[in-house]
């Protein structure tokens, strides 16, 4: 696969937009400018790091903090896509074929529990990382001439490992494409890398302890999120929960007290510091 059949993509997302029930969450206003395409997390502490909100016409990176944190990073990337999305607009999810076998694919009942109708997500699987990048560029360009943000809602591109094709030049091309289309592109990475990138923001994500909703029932998804790069504000780190009813992040609490991340000294020179949480 060298890219997306643009005509076929338009037919599919038009069908999704026409059949999807009304969704009421972040970004209900139909976009008309780059400013109107900006979005927030819904969590004041984290949103304060973005004085002018998070750019909705930019490239954003989400990294798994470690190999075991890939699904947490996936959930966080999906939440960003939801927060930046418009009602009824499809989300294009592009991933390598190996990712589904190595980490598992998106699970429809899980998507429902997360707060999104699975029919809104159009999944594109590619044989290689280079094909993922080409498909992501094609998806962003799909609405060129009529504003991609009126055509699709957001694009998530998932890349495993550290492919040589994803360098600074490639990321700059993606950033320019998102700016021209006024559409957010979230790049989900399975491993941290020292390669330079043109991404406007970079998040490093790991799972955090979830608070039970009672009767030993599962709690809301909780994330340890470190904002390592922010071209439009400051960096920081937070423990936050995802509310699948209000479609926003909030503070993670225990016994009425907000949890804050506390890094410990690593036990070896080649091992990242583990995360501990304190109220």
VMD Tcl script that draws the C-alpha trace (Angstrom):
set ca {
  {0.00 0.00 0.00}
  {1.51 3.34 -1.03}
  {-1.33 5.55 0.15}
  {-5.08 5.97 0.48}
  {-7.58 5.91 -2.35}
  {-8.84 9.46 -1.76}
  {-12.12 8.99 -3.62}
  {-12.89 5.80 -1.67}
  {-11.94 7.49 1.61}
  {-14.33 10.35 0.93}
  {-17.17 7.92 0.19}
  {-16.55 5.98 3.40}
  {-16.28 8.98 5.73}
  {-19.31 10.61 4.13}
  {-21.27 7.44 4.89}
  {-20.00 7.43 8.48}
  {-20.87 11.09 8.99}
  {-24.34 10.51 7.60}
  {-25.09 7.49 9.81}
  {-23.41 8.51 13.07}
  {-25.75 9.68 15.85}
  {-25.23 13.13 17.31}
  {-22.26 13.35 19.65}
  {-22.01 16.25 22.06}
  {-18.52 16.86 23.36}
  {-15.49 19.03 22.78}
  {-15.39 21.15 19.68}
  {-19.08 21.41 18.80}
  {-18.53 24.66 16.92}
  {-18.03 24.13 13.20}
  {-14.48 25.28 12.44}
  {-13.88 28.42 10.46}
  {-10.36 29.37 11.48}
  {-7.23 27.90 13.03}
  {-8.21 29.50 16.33}
  {-11.59 27.77 16.30}
  {-9.83 24.46 15.66}
  {-7.96 24.70 18.97}
  {-9.10 22.47 21.82}
  {-8.55 21.83 25.53}
  {-8.24 18.76 27.73}
  {-11.00 19.81 30.11}
  {-8.53 19.58 33.01}
  {-7.62 23.06 34.25}
  {-4.21 22.14 35.68}
  {-3.02 20.69 32.38}
  {-4.83 23.26 30.22}
  {-2.96 26.05 32.00}
  {0.17 24.84 30.16}
  {-1.46 25.99 26.91}
  {-2.27 29.74 27.22}
  {-4.02 29.75 23.82}
  {-5.36 26.17 24.03}
  {-3.95 23.20 22.10}
  {-3.46 23.84 18.41}
  {-6.03 21.99 16.33}
  {-4.09 22.47 13.11}
  {-0.85 20.84 14.20}
  {1.13 17.64 14.70}
  {1.09 16.18 18.22}
  {3.12 13.17 19.43}
  {2.14 10.61 22.07}
  {4.82 8.17 23.25}
  {4.43 5.06 25.38}
  {6.63 5.51 28.45}
  {7.70 1.87 28.21}
  {6.74 -1.22 26.17}
  {4.03 -2.11 28.67}
  {2.45 1.33 28.42}
  {1.43 1.13 24.78}
  {-2.27 0.61 25.48}
  {-2.29 3.55 27.91}
  {-0.70 5.70 25.21}
  {-3.31 4.41 22.76}
  {-6.11 5.47 25.10}
  {-4.54 8.88 25.60}
  {-4.16 9.40 21.84}
  {-7.78 8.38 21.35}
  {-8.84 10.87 24.03}
  {-6.92 13.65 22.27}
  {-8.64 12.72 19.02}
  {-12.01 12.92 20.76}
  {-11.25 16.25 22.42}
  {-10.20 17.76 19.10}
  {-13.05 16.28 17.09}
  {-16.24 17.69 15.65}
  {-19.67 16.05 16.07}
  {-20.47 13.37 13.48}
  {-17.06 13.68 11.84}
  {-15.13 10.40 11.38}
  {-11.73 9.80 12.97}
  {-9.14 8.15 10.70}
  {-7.01 5.63 12.60}
  {-3.94 4.47 10.65}
  {-1.67 1.73 11.97}
  {0.92 -0.80 10.91}
  {-0.32 -4.35 10.44}
  {2.26 -5.57 12.94}
  {0.79 -3.29 15.62}
  {-2.50 -5.19 15.74}
  {-0.72 -8.52 16.29}
  {1.83 -7.14 18.76}
  {-0.35 -4.82 20.87}
  {-3.90 -5.75 19.87}
  {-6.38 -3.75 17.85}
  {-9.07 -1.31 18.85}
  {-11.84 -3.21 20.63}
  {-15.40 -2.01 19.82}
  {-16.89 -2.67 23.32}
  {-13.88 -0.91 24.79}
  {-14.43 2.07 22.49}
  {-18.06 2.22 23.64}
  {-16.90 2.20 27.26}
  {-14.41 4.94 26.44}
  {-17.23 7.09 25.09}
  {-17.05 6.77 21.33}
  {-19.23 4.98 18.79}
  {-16.90 2.52 16.99}
  {-18.65 3.32 13.71}
  {-17.02 6.77 13.81}
  {-13.55 5.29 13.46}
  {-12.22 4.30 10.05}
  {-9.24 1.97 10.53}
  {-6.54 1.81 7.85}
  {-3.83 -0.85 8.20}
  {-0.54 -0.54 6.34}
  {2.37 -2.96 5.87}
  {5.10 -0.55 6.99}
  {5.80 2.67 8.87}
  {6.55 4.46 5.62}
  {3.12 3.49 4.31}
  {1.53 4.76 7.54}
  {3.13 8.16 7.03}
  {2.05 8.27 3.38}
  {-1.49 7.26 4.31}
  {-1.60 9.88 7.08}
  {-0.51 12.56 4.62}
  {-3.15 11.40 2.14}
  {-5.85 11.41 4.84}
  {-5.00 14.96 5.88}
  {-4.93 16.05 2.25}
  {-8.23 14.30 1.50}
  {-10.24 17.44 2.18}
  {-7.91 19.90 0.48}
  {-9.82 22.64 -1.27}
  {-12.84 22.24 1.00}
  {-11.11 22.23 4.39}
  {-10.31 18.77 5.67}
  {-11.84 19.73 9.02}
  {-15.25 19.86 7.28}
  {-14.61 16.38 5.88}
  {-13.01 14.38 8.68}
  {-12.44 15.15 12.34}
  {-8.89 14.11 13.13}
  {-6.21 11.63 12.12}
  {-4.23 9.28 14.37}
  {-1.13 7.62 12.88}
  {0.40 4.73 14.85}
  {4.04 3.81 14.24}
  {5.96 1.04 16.00}
  {9.67 1.01 16.73}
  {12.01 3.73 15.49}
  {11.72 3.71 11.69}
  {14.34 5.68 9.75}
  {11.63 7.16 7.51}
  {10.19 9.13 10.44}
  {12.81 11.86 10.70}
  {12.69 15.64 11.15}
  {11.96 16.21 7.46}
  {9.03 13.77 7.46}
  {7.55 15.34 10.59}
  {7.86 18.82 9.07}
  {5.93 17.66 6.02}
  {3.18 16.30 8.25}
  {3.06 19.53 10.25}
  {2.76 21.65 7.10}
  {-0.02 19.37 5.85}
  {-1.99 19.72 9.09}
  {-1.63 23.49 9.05}
  {-2.82 23.72 5.45}
  {-5.81 21.49 6.15}
  {-6.59 22.95 9.61}
  {-6.75 19.42 10.94}
  {-5.04 17.77 13.95}
  {-2.75 14.80 13.41}
  {-1.77 12.71 16.42}
  {1.32 10.55 15.98}
  {1.24 7.57 18.35}
  {4.66 6.01 18.97}
  {5.41 2.72 20.71}
  {8.93 3.73 21.75}
  {10.66 6.90 22.82}
  {13.27 8.21 20.43}
  {15.95 10.88 20.38}
  {15.23 11.82 16.77}
  {14.22 15.46 16.34}
  {10.64 16.18 15.41}
  {8.57 19.17 14.30}
  {5.65 18.15 16.53}
  {4.05 21.04 18.41}
  {3.57 18.94 21.54}
  {5.02 15.66 22.78}
  {3.40 13.56 25.51}
  {4.94 10.58 27.33}
  {2.21 8.40 28.78}
  {2.01 5.49 31.22}
  {-0.95 3.90 33.03}
  {-1.87 5.17 36.49}
  {-3.86 3.55 39.28}
  {-7.58 3.59 38.57}
  {-10.10 4.49 41.27}
  {-12.93 1.94 41.52}
  {-16.42 3.30 40.98}
  {-17.70 1.02 43.74}
  {-18.57 -2.65 44.33}
  {-15.17 -3.60 42.91}
  {-16.25 -2.26 39.51}
  {-13.55 -0.94 37.15}
  {-12.72 2.71 37.52}
  {-12.15 5.38 34.93}
  {-9.04 5.15 32.72}
  {-6.17 6.92 34.48}
  {-2.97 8.19 32.91}
  {0.41 9.43 34.04}
  {1.03 12.07 31.37}
  {4.28 14.01 30.98}
  {4.24 16.91 28.53}
  {7.85 16.84 27.39}
  {7.55 19.42 24.64}
  {5.19 22.34 24.19}
  {5.98 24.95 21.55}
  {3.03 27.09 22.64}
  {3.43 27.04 26.41}
  {5.12 25.23 29.27}
  {5.79 21.57 30.02}
  {4.59 19.60 33.02}
  {3.30 16.28 34.32}
  {-0.05 15.22 35.71}
  {-2.04 12.22 36.86}
  {-5.40 12.49 35.14}
  {-8.55 10.44 34.61}
  {-10.74 10.23 31.51}
  {-14.46 10.82 32.01}
  {-16.37 8.88 29.36}
  {-19.59 10.78 30.13}
  {-18.35 14.37 29.87}
  {-15.57 13.47 27.42}
  {-12.89 15.35 29.33}
  {-9.90 14.76 31.58}
  {-9.97 15.43 35.29}
  {-7.76 15.15 38.33}
  {-7.13 11.68 39.74}
  {-8.01 11.62 43.42}
  {-7.63 9.25 46.36}
  {-9.48 9.86 49.60}
  {-10.45 13.33 48.42}
  {-6.88 14.37 47.66}
  {-5.42 14.97 44.20}
  {-2.64 12.62 43.11}
  {0.56 14.18 41.82}
  {3.42 12.34 40.09}
  {6.69 11.93 41.94}
  {9.70 10.57 40.03}
  {12.16 8.31 41.85}
  {15.83 7.81 41.09}
  {16.25 4.95 38.64}
  {17.87 1.78 39.91}
  {20.23 1.49 36.95}
  {21.84 3.85 34.48}
  {19.92 2.54 31.48}
  {16.49 2.34 33.09}
  {14.00 5.24 33.25}
  {12.81 6.54 36.58}
  {9.65 4.83 37.77}
  {6.57 6.81 38.69}
  {5.16 6.95 42.18}
  {2.05 8.84 43.14}
  {1.41 10.89 46.23}
  {-1.62 12.79 47.38}
}
mol new
graphics top color blue
foreach p $ca { graphics top sphere $p radius 0.5 }
foreach p [lrange $ca 0 end-1] q [lrange $ca 1 end] { graphics top cylinder $p $q radius 0.2 }
display resetview
